[in-house]
């Protein structure tokens, strides 16, 4: 049983880490230590993980005094080579005994797969916790992953930033280990400017309190709560409110150790600019939080989080205001300069921007996606007005890339185009579609709301994916420089959200044709098409797994070629419900036998001669004839739950058929007729899933 009194603390002190590195590094550090403790059989209750910009800390609560004793049986050499003819120990057994540090008294002969082997009984007393920790902790530190590692100070250890100190304690004593000679003790450091650089920890239970006295709030959740409370309170005190921004809140949490909110002012002269022009440099460049009125209007305030206390808050606010003023002066100049001509006038310049060396310019891409929205609109059967609006949006979609605003604030692509289009008097459906073309911008991010914007976004993403696959720029392993996986998942999410019966293969065919037709690109169209469909299938499998669909059901889904992707998700959910609800063992046995035998029918012409059917055969045949129209209706109505139940209604008849009918009869006509019957049933099953992939139980 774990000793509740034992707590082990490891703190890795570093130069300030990039905020984007910290969350994943901390989670990985905790996972590495958890795994190592479990493998070492050293018990504990739980691990608390904390991080600030200058430290990664783990507190292992309830850790045992020592690992459990090891009791195990280790397989050795075969008995026939373990002993000599006179029964004495042979060399192979001698070596085995020596390697395991056992005597003959610890050996036992056991049978395995018809052969006899020597097994050694291993008993090893557990090591003290300090000994185990001194092995696993430095190894875990070495393996903390970062997006970018470097060697620092001539050491072999690679880390994101230099490690300046390590605190390693079990209760009230230091647990020593060596990590590249880095100083290790019971000493930690407080806030860089407000706290002490030498804080002795005499007991790990005092650790968090000692840091807080030195202006370090160790627990990132407490820092986040403090930041959120302060900015909400400050905004309300000034008649405003803030908007939910998890990404900014996460970044603020990991760039400070002691957060204090400071209010700043936005000069009135800048408030005539579009809100996004003001808030983008605030959020993206300066990490300020904008303040809005209850009606949603931008107020002339911002809130920043300083890493420190309230001392000289007015000086800090003044400095922040000056930095923002400089940014907004630039933004106003760019905006005014851009608006000297309409967005339409920027379109002709797109021929000077290369989309991809082998795939042409942005002007080429604009033309391709304009053609593709027409094809997608045709497949979906949307109105002519919608297609016209989508084509107009495509025509203007990349124009803002040539504006000063987007060249300065790249994150505003599409957004600025939408604003300028609206100012130019374009229809709202067009300006909205320009803004929605890049959505979703991240995993789980918002999707386009309008039909027009969704079609434009689909066309843009299909064009990028198909074009890059056509020239061999395919994602490999963790490498995906063009974010094609995210784009593919975005396509699937949009189709599912809109409940559109849109065939991926038709869109891929149309997109690939455009590269051949307009660009003269040469590639193996069929091979590339297969690669892209396989790529989409991989994303579908990932999404289904994330939705909790069983792995075997995912594997049982058949080829997506010619199938609209929404139907694949519908089938998967119906199958999940079907196989989880009730005993399907008999059904699976039936369809699996059908599949296995159908695969032996080489002719597969499917013709059944009713004249030579025996009475036993006709029972199943008649049931199939009776259920086929209902199956066809269920399938056409996309009622997969009903389709599966109808298939299940054949279970008893299939088993009875196999029990009473010799499929592989000597008479060739009988054999082929019976195989054709089985093949006919198999075709009905395969339309929905592959039974051999399903694991019952």
C-alpha positions in Angstrom: 0.0 0.0 0.0 1.3 3.5 -0.8 2.5 5.6 2.1 0.5 8.8 2.1 3.3 10.6 3.9 5.8 10.3 1.1 6.0 13.0 -1.6 8.7 13.2 -4.2 9.4 16.6 -5.9 11.3 17.2 -9.1 11.7 20.7 -10.4 13.6 21.4 -13.6 14.6 25.1 -13.6 15.2 26.7 -17.0 15.6 29.9 -18.9 12.1 31.1 -20.1 10.5 28.5 -22.3 8.3 29.5 -25.3 4.7 29.4 -24.1 3.7 27.1 -26.9 6.2 24.5 -25.8 5.1 24.2 -22.2 1.8 22.3 -22.1 3.0 19.4 -24.3 6.4 19.2 -22.5 4.7 19.1 -19.1 2.3 16.4 -20.2 5.1 14.3 -21.7 7.3 14.7 -18.6 4.4 13.4 -16.5 3.7 10.5 -18.8 7.3 9.5 -19.0 7.6 9.3 -15.2 4.3 7.5 -14.8 5.4 4.9 -17.3 8.8 4.4 -15.7 7.3 4.1 -12.2 4.8 1.5 -13.4 7.5 -0.5 -15.2 9.7 -0.3 -12.1 6.8 -1.5 -9.9 7.2 1.4 -7.6 3.8 2.3 -6.2 2.3 5.8 -5.9 -1.1 7.5 -5.6 -0.9 10.3 -8.2 1.3 12.8 -9.9 0.6 16.5 -9.9 2.3 18.4 -12.8 3.0 22.1 -12.7 4.7 24.5 -15.0 5.7 28.2 -15.3 7.9 29.8 -18.0 10.9 29.0 -15.8 10.2 25.5 -14.4 8.7 22.1 -15.0 7.7 20.4 -11.8 6.2 17.1 -10.8 5.0 16.1 -7.3 4.6 12.3 -6.9 2.2 11.8 -4.0 2.0 8.7 -1.9 5.1 7.1 -3.3 6.2 3.8 -1.7 9.3 3.5 0.3 10.6 0.8 -2.1 9.5 -1.1 -5.2 7.7 -4.4 -4.8 9.7 -7.6 -4.7 10.1 -9.2 -8.1 8.8 -12.7 -8.4 9.0 -14.1 -11.9 9.7 -17.2 -14.0 12.2 -16.7 -16.9 12.4 -19.1 -19.8 15.8 -20.7 -20.5 17.2 -23.3 -22.9 15.4 -26.4 -24.0 15.8 -29.4 -21.6 17.5 -31.6 -24.3 20.5 -29.2 -24.5 20.4 -28.1 -20.9 21.9 -31.3 -19.5 24.6 -33.7 -20.5 23.9 -37.4 -20.9 25.1 -38.1 -17.4 22.5 -35.5 -16.1 25.0 -32.8 -15.2 24.5 -29.2 -16.2 25.5 -28.4 -19.8 27.1 -25.1 -20.9 23.9 -23.5 -22.2 22.3 -24.0 -18.8 25.4 -22.8 -17.0 25.3 -19.5 -18.9 21.6 -19.1 -18.3 22.0 -19.7 -14.6 24.9 -17.3 -14.4 22.9 -14.5 -16.3 19.9 -14.9 -14.0 22.0 -15.3 -10.8 20.2 -18.6 -9.8 21.1 -22.1 -8.6 19.8 -25.5 -9.7 17.4 -25.3 -6.8 15.6 -22.4 -8.6 15.1 -24.3 -11.8 12.0 -26.1 -13.1 11.1 -28.0 -16.3 8.0 -26.8 -18.1 6.3 -27.9 -21.3 5.7 -25.3 -24.0 4.2 -26.2 -27.4 5.2 -29.9 -27.1 8.8 -29.2 -26.0 10.3 -29.1 -22.6 12.2 -26.0 -21.4 14.1 -24.9 -18.3 12.6 -22.1 -16.3 14.3 -20.1 -13.5 12.4 -18.8 -10.5 13.6 -15.2 -10.0 13.2 -13.5 -6.7 14.6 -10.0 -6.2 14.1 -7.7 -3.3 12.7 -4.3 -4.2 15.1 -1.3 -4.4 14.5 1.8 -2.3 12.5 4.6 -3.8 15.6 6.9 -3.9 17.5 4.3 -6.0 14.7 3.9 -8.5 14.0 7.7 -8.8 17.7 8.4 -9.4 17.5 6.1 -12.4 14.2 7.1 -14.0 14.1 10.9 -13.4 17.2 11.9 -15.4 16.2 9.6 -18.1 12.7 11.2 -18.3 14.2 14.7 -18.4 16.4 13.7 -21.3 13.4 12.5 -23.3 11.0 15.5 -22.7 10.1 16.4 -26.3 10.2 20.0 -27.7 9.5 21.3 -31.2 13.1 22.4 -31.3 16.0 21.2 -29.1 19.6 22.5 -28.8 22.8 21.7 -26.9 23.6 24.3 -24.3 26.9 25.1 -22.5 28.9 22.4 -24.1 26.7 19.6 -22.7 25.4 16.6 -24.5 21.9 17.0 -23.2 19.5 18.5 -25.8 16.8 20.8 -24.4 14.7 23.7 -25.5 16.4 26.1 -23.2 19.4 25.9 -20.8 18.7 24.0 -17.5 19.9 26.3 -14.7 19.0 24.3 -11.6 17.3 21.0 -10.5 15.5 20.5 -7.2 15.0 16.8 -6.3 13.6 15.9 -2.9 11.8 13.0 -1.2 9.9 14.6 1.7 12.8 16.4 3.5 15.9 15.0 1.9 17.6 15.5 -1.4 17.5 12.6 -3.9 20.8 12.8 -5.7 21.4 11.9 -9.4 23.7 13.1 -12.1 22.4 14.9 -15.2 25.3 16.4 -17.1 26.8 17.9 -13.9 23.9 20.3 -13.5 23.6 21.7 -10.0 21.1 19.6 -8.0 19.9 20.5 -4.5 16.9 21.5 -2.3 17.2 25.1 -3.6 14.7 26.7 -6.0 14.3 30.2 -7.4 11.5 32.7 -7.2 10.3 35.4 -9.6 13.2 36.7 -11.6 12.8 40.3 -10.4 10.5 40.2 -7.3 11.6 36.9 -5.6 14.7 35.4 -4.1 17.1 33.5 -6.3 17.9 31.2 -3.4 15.0 29.5 -1.7 15.8 26.5 0.4 13.0 23.9 0.6 13.3 21.9 3.9 10.2 19.9 3.2 8.4 19.4 -0.2 5.1 20.3 1.5 6.3 23.8 1.9 7.3 24.1 -1.8 4.3 25.7 -3.4 3.8 28.2 -0.5 7.5 29.2 -0.5 7.2 30.0 -4.3 4.1 32.0 -3.8 5.8 34.1 -1.2 8.4 34.8 -3.8 5.9 35.9 -6.5 5.5 32.5 -8.3 2.1 30.9 -8.6 3.2 27.4 -9.4 -0.1 25.8 -10.3 -1.0 26.8 -13.9 -4.7 26.3 -13.3 -4.6 28.8 -10.5 -2.7 31.3 -12.7 -5.3 30.8 -15.4 -8.2 31.3 -13.0 -6.5 34.4 -11.6 -6.0 35.9 -15.1 -9.6 35.2 -16.2 -11.0 36.7 -12.9 -8.8 39.8 -13.2 -9.6 40.6 -16.8 -13.3 39.9 -16.4 -13.4 42.1 -13.2 -11.4 44.9 -14.9 -13.6 44.9 -18.0 -16.9 45.0 -16.0 -15.5 47.8 -13.8 -15.1 49.8 -17.0 -18.6 49.0 -18.4 -17.4 46.2 -20.8 -16.8 42.5 -21.1 -14.3 40.2 -22.8 -14.8 37.5 -25.4 -13.8 33.9 -24.8 -10.4 33.3 -26.2 -8.9 30.0 -25.0 -5.7 30.3 -27.1 -4.8 33.7 -25.7 -5.7 32.7 -22.2 -3.4 29.6 -22.5 -0.6 31.7 -23.8 -0.9 34.3 -21.1 -0.9 31.5 -18.5 2.5 30.3 -19.7 4.3 33.6 -20.2 3.9 34.8 -16.6 4.6 33.4 -13.1 2.7 36.1 -11.1 -0.1 37.6 -13.2 -1.4 41.1 -12.7 -4.0 42.7 -15.0 -3.3 46.3 -16.2 -5.8 48.5 -18.1 -4.7 50.5 -21.1 -6.5 52.9 -23.4 -7.0 52.9 -27.2 -6.8 56.4 -28.8 -10.1 57.6 -30.2 -8.6 58.3 -33.6 -8.1 54.6 -34.2 -11.7 53.5 -33.5 -12.9 54.3 -37.0 -10.8 51.3 -38.2 -12.6 47.9 -38.6 -12.5 46.1 -35.2 -10.4 43.3 -36.5 -7.7 45.7 -37.7 -7.4 47.0 -34.1 -7.8 43.7 -32.2 -5.4 41.6 -34.4 -2.2 43.5 -33.4 -3.6 43.5 -29.8 -4.1 39.8 -29.6 -1.7 38.3 -32.0 1.3 40.6 -31.6 1.0 42.1 -28.2 -1.1 39.6 -26.3 -3.6 42.3 -25.1 -7.2 41.4 -24.4 -9.8 43.7 -26.2 -12.8 45.0 -24.3 -16.3 45.1 -25.8 -19.5 46.7 -24.8 -22.5 44.5 -23.9 -23.8 45.3 -27.4 -20.7 43.9 -29.0 -18.9 47.2 -29.9 -15.2 47.6 -29.4 -14.5 49.9 -26.4 -11.4 52.1 -26.2 -9.7 49.9 -23.7 -7.4 46.9 -23.6 -6.2 44.7 -20.7 -2.7 43.3 -20.6 -1.2 40.8 -18.1 2.2 41.7 -16.6 4.5 39.3 -15.0 4.7 40.9 -11.6 2.7 42.9 -9.0 0.8 46.1 -9.1 3.8 48.4 -8.6 4.1 51.1 -11.2 1.0 49.8 -13.1 0.5 53.3 -14.6 4.0 53.2 -16.1 3.4 49.7 -17.5 0.0 50.9 -19.0 1.6 53.9 -20.6 4.4 51.8 -22.2 1.8 49.3 -23.5 -0.3 52.1 -25.0 2.7 53.5 -26.8 3.6 50.1 -28.3 -0.1 49.7 -29.5 -0.2 53.2 -30.9 2.8 52.5 -33.1 1.1 49.3 -34.4 -2.2 51.0 -35.0 -0.6 53.9 -36.8 0.9 51.4 -39.2 -2.4 49.6 -39.5 -4.3 52.9 -40.3 -1.7 53.8 -42.9 -2.0 50.4 -44.6 -5.8 50.5 -44.5 -6.1 54.0 -46.0 -3.6 53.1 -48.6 -5.4 49.9 -49.6 -8.7 51.6 -49.8 -7.5 54.0 -52.6 -8.8 51.4 -55.0 -11.4 48.6 -54.9 -10.6 45.0 -54.2 -11.3 44.1 -57.8 -8.2 46.0 -58.9 -5.9 43.7 -56.9 -7.1 40.6 -58.8 -4.9 41.3 -61.8 -1.8 41.3 -59.6 -2.3 37.6 -58.5 -0.4 36.4 -61.5 2.7 37.6 -59.8 2.2 35.4 -56.7 3.3 31.8 -57.0 1.0 29.3 -55.3 3.4 26.5 -55.9 6.2 26.3 -58.4 4.6 23.4 -60.3 1.0 24.4 -59.7 1.1 27.9 -61.0 0.2 31.3 -59.5 -2.6 32.4 -57.3 -4.4 33.6 -60.5 -4.3 30.0 -61.7 -5.6 28.7 -58.4 -8.4 31.2 -58.4 -9.5 30.0 -61.9 -9.4 26.4 -60.9 -11.4 26.8 -57.7 -14.0 28.9 -59.6 -14.4 25.9 -62.0 -14.6 23.5 -59.1 -17.3 25.3 -57.2 -19.4 25.0 -60.4 -18.9 21.2 -60.3 -19.6 20.9 -56.6 -22.7 23.0 -57.0 -23.8 20.7 -59.8 -23.3 17.6 -57.7 -25.2 19.1 -54.8 -27.9 20.5 -57.0 -27.7 24.0 -55.5 -29.4 27.0 -57.1 -27.8 28.9 -60.0 -27.6 32.1 -57.9 -25.6 30.3 -55.2 -23.1 29.1 -57.8 -22.8 32.6 -59.3 -22.1 34.0 -55.9 -19.5 31.3 -55.2 -17.8 32.0 -58.5 -17.7 35.7 -57.7 -16.3 35.0 -54.3 -13.6 32.8 -55.9 -12.7 35.6 -58.3 -12.1 37.9 -55.3 -10.9 35.3 -52.8 -7.2 35.8 -53.1 -7.1 39.5 -54.0 -6.4 40.6 -50.4 -3.0 38.8 -50.6 -1.9 41.9 -52.6 -3.0 44.4 -50.0 -0.7 46.1 -47.5 -2.8 44.9 -44.6 -2.5 41.2 -45.3 1.2 41.5 -46.2 1.7 43.1 -42.8 -0.8 41.0 -40.8 -0.9 37.6 -42.7 -3.4 36.2 -40.2 -6.0 38.5 -41.7 -6.1 36.9 -45.1 -9.7 36.4 -46.2 -10.9 38.6 -43.3 -9.6 41.8 -44.9 -10.8 40.7 -48.3 -14.3 40.2 -46.8 -14.2 43.7 -45.2 -13.0 45.4 -48.4 -15.5 43.5 -50.5 -18.3 44.7 -48.3 -17.0 48.3 -48.4 -17.0 48.0 -52.2 -20.7 47.1 -52.2 -20.4 43.4 -53.0 -23.3 41.3 -51.9 -23.0 40.0 -48.3 -23.2 36.4 -49.5 -20.0 37.1 -51.5 -18.1 39.0 -48.8 -19.0 36.3 -46.2 -17.8 33.6 -48.5 -14.4 35.4 -48.9 -14.0 35.3 -45.2 -15.2 31.7 -44.8 -12.9 30.3 -47.5 -10.1 29.4 -45.1 -12.4 27.9 -42.4 -11.9 25.8 -40.4 -8.6 27.5 -39.6 -7.6 24.9 -37.0 -8.6 21.5 -35.6 -12.0 21.8 -34.1 -12.3 25.5 -35.2 -15.6 27.0 -36.4 -16.9 25.9 -39.8 -18.4 28.2 -42.6 -22.0 29.0 -41.9 -23.2 29.8 -45.4 -23.7 27.4 -48.2 -21.7 29.6 -50.6 -18.8 29.9 -48.2 -18.8 26.2 -47.6 -18.6 25.4 -51.3 -15.8 27.9 -51.8 -13.9 26.5 -48.8 -14.3 22.9 -50.1 -13.1 23.9 -53.6 -10.0 25.7 -52.2 -9.1 22.7 -50.0 -9.7 20.1 -52.7 -7.5 22.1 -55.1 -4.6 22.3 -52.6 -4.8 18.6 -51.7 -5.2 17.2 -55.2 -2.5 19.5 -56.7 0.1 18.6 -54.1 -0.6 14.9 -54.4 -0.3 15.2 -58.2 3.2 16.5 -57.9 4.2 14.1 -55.1 4.1 16.5 -52.2 2.5 13.9 -49.9 2.4 14.0 -46.1 4.8 11.5 -44.5 4.9 10.5 -40.9 4.7 13.7 -38.8 5.7 15.8 -41.7 2.8 17.8 -43.2 4.2 21.2 -44.2 1.0 22.2 -46.1 -1.4 21.0 -43.4 -3.1 18.7 -45.8 -4.4 16.5 -43.0 -6.1 19.4 -41.4 -7.6 20.5 -44.7 -8.9 17.0 -45.4 -10.5 16.8 -41.9 -12.0 20.3 -42.5 -13.6 19.0 -45.8 -15.1 16.0 -44.0 -16.3 18.1 -41.1 -18.0 20.6 -43.5 -19.7 17.8 -45.4 -20.9 16.1 -42.2 -22.1 19.4 -40.7 -24.2 20.3 -43.8 -25.4 16.6 -44.2 -24.3 16.8 -47.9 -24.3 13.7 -50.0 -21.1 14.8 -51.7 -18.9 12.1 -53.3 -15.2 12.6 -52.5 -14.2 10.7 -55.6 -16.2 13.0 -57.9 -14.7 16.1 -56.4 -11.2 14.6 -56.6 -11.8 13.7 -60.3 -12.9 17.2 -61.1 -10.0 18.8 -59.3 -7.4 16.5 -60.9 -8.9 17.1 -64.3 -8.4 20.9 -63.9 -4.7 20.4 -63.4 -4.4 18.4 -66.6 -6.8 20.6 -68.6 -5.6 24.1 -67.5 -2.1 23.4 -66.3 -1.0 20.6 -68.6 0.3 18.8 -65.6 1.5 15.2 -66.3 0.9 12.5 -63.7 -0.7 9.0 -63.3 -4.2 10.2 -62.7 -5.5 6.8 -61.5 -2.6 6.3 -59.1 -2.9 9.8 -57.7 -6.6 9.4 -57.3 -6.1 6.2 -55.3 -3.6 7.9 -53.1 -5.9 10.8 -52.3 -8.8 8.5 -51.5 -6.6 6.4 -49.2 -5.5 9.7 -47.6 -9.1 10.7 -47.0 -9.9 7.2 -45.7 -7.2 7.6 -43.1 -8.7 10.9 -41.9 -12.1 9.3 -41.8 -10.7 6.4 -39.6 -9.1 9.0 -37.3 -12.3 10.9 -36.9 -14.4 7.8 -36.3 -11.9 6.6 -33.7 -12.3 10.0 -32.0 -16.0 9.6 -32.1 -15.6 6.3 -30.1 -16.4 3.9 -33.0 -14.9 0.5 -32.4 -11.7 -0.2 -34.3 -13.0 -3.4 -35.9 -16.1 -1.6 -37.2 -13.9 1.1 -38.7 -11.8 -1.6 -40.4 -15.0 -3.3 -41.7 -16.1 -0.3 -43.6 -15.6 -0.8 -47.3 -13.9 1.3 -50.0 -15.0 4.9 -50.0 -14.6 5.2 -53.8 -17.9 6.4 -55.2 -19.4 6.7 -51.8 -20.3 10.1 -50.2 -18.3 10.5 -47.0 -21.3 11.3 -44.9 -22.7 7.8 -45.7 -19.5 6.3 -44.3 -20.0 8.0 -41.0 -23.7 7.1 -41.0 -22.8 3.4 -41.7 -20.2 3.4 -38.9 -22.6 4.7 -36.3 -25.4 2.3 -37.4 -23.0 -0.6 -37.2 -21.7 0.5 -33.8 -25.3 0.5 -32.5 -26.1 -2.8 -34.2 -23.2 -4.8 -32.9 -23.2 -3.3 -29.4 -26.9 -3.9 -29.0 -27.6 -7.6 -28.6 -25.8 -10.9 -29.4 -24.6 -10.9 -33.0 -22.4 -13.9 -32.8 -24.7 -16.1 -34.9 -25.1 -13.4 -37.5 -21.4 -12.8 -37.8 -20.7 -16.5 -38.2 -23.3 -16.7 -41.0 -22.0 -13.7 -43.0 -18.4 -14.7 -42.4 -19.1 -18.2 -43.9 -20.9 -16.5 -46.8 -17.9 -14.2 -47.4 -15.3 -17.0 -47.2 -17.2 -19.3 -49.6 -18.2 -16.4 -52.0 -14.5 -15.7 -52.5 -14.0 -19.2 -53.9 -16.4 -18.6 -56.8 -14.1 -17.7 -59.7 -16.8 -17.1 -62.3 -18.9 -14.8 -60.1 -21.5 -14.3 -62.9 -24.2 -14.3 -60.2 -26.7 -16.2 -62.4 -29.0 -18.6 -60.5 -30.9 -21.4 -62.3 -34.2 -21.7 -60.3 -35.1 -24.9 -62.1 -32.3 -26.9 -60.4 -32.8 -25.6 -56.9 -33.5 -28.3 -54.3 -36.1 -27.9 -51.6 -33.4 -27.1 -49.0 -31.9 -24.5 -51.3 -35.2 -22.8 -52.1 -35.9 -22.0 -48.4 -32.9 -19.6 -48.4 -33.4 -18.4 -51.9 -37.0 -17.5 -51.3 -36.1 -15.5 -48.2 -33.4 -13.6 -50.1 -35.9 -12.8 -52.9 -38.4 -11.6 -50.3 -36.0 -9.3 -48.4 -34.1 -7.9 -51.4 -36.7 -5.2 -52.2 -36.8 -4.1 -48.6 -33.0 -4.0 -48.5 -32.9 -1.9 -51.6 -35.5 0.5 -50.1 -33.6 0.8 -46.8 -30.3 1.4 -48.6 -31.8 4.0 -50.9 -33.3 5.8 -47.9 -29.9 5.6 -46.1 -31.6 3.6 -43.3 -28.5 1.6 -42.3 -30.0 0.4 -39.0 -32.9 -1.1 -40.9 -30.6 -2.6 -43.6 -28.6 -4.4 -40.9 -31.7 -5.8 -39.2 -32.9 -7.1 -42.6 -29.6 -8.8 -43.2 -29.8 -10.3 -39.7 -33.3 -11.8 -40.6 -31.4 -14.2 -43.0 -29.2 -15.6 -40.2 -31.2 -18.8 -39.4 -31.8 -19.6 -43.0 -28.1 -19.2 -43.9 -27.1 -21.6 -41.1 -29.7 -24.1 -42.1 -28.5 -23.8 -45.7 -24.9 -24.6 -44.8 -26.1 -27.5 -42.5 -28.2 -29.2 -45.3 -26.6 -28.2 -48.6 -23.2 -29.3 -49.9 -22.0 -26.2 -51.6 -19.0 -27.7 -53.4 -21.0 -30.4 -55.1 -19.3 -32.7 -57.7 -21.9 -31.7 -60.3 -20.5 -28.4 -61.8 -24.0 -26.9 -62.5 -25.2 -27.5 -58.9 -21.9 -26.2 -57.5 -22.0 -23.0 -59.6 -25.7 -22.4 -58.8 -25.0 -22.8 -55.1 -22.0 -20.5 -55.2 -24.1 -17.9 -57.1 -26.7 -18.0 -54.3 -23.9 -17.4 -51.7 -22.4 -14.7 -53.9 -25.8 -12.9 -54.1 -26.0 -12.8 -50.3 -22.4 -11.7 -50.0 -23.1 -8.8 -52.4 -25.8 -7.6 -50.1 -23.5 -7.9 -47.0 -20.5 -6.2 -48.7 -22.7 -3.3 -49.7 -22.7 -2.4 -46.0 -19.6 -3.9 -44.4 -16.9 -6.7 -44.4 -17.9 -9.2 -41.8 -14.5 -10.8 -41.5 -13.2 -7.6 -39.8 -15.8 -7.6 -37.0 -14.7 -9.1 -33.7 -17.7 -10.4 -31.7 -17.5 -10.3 -27.9 
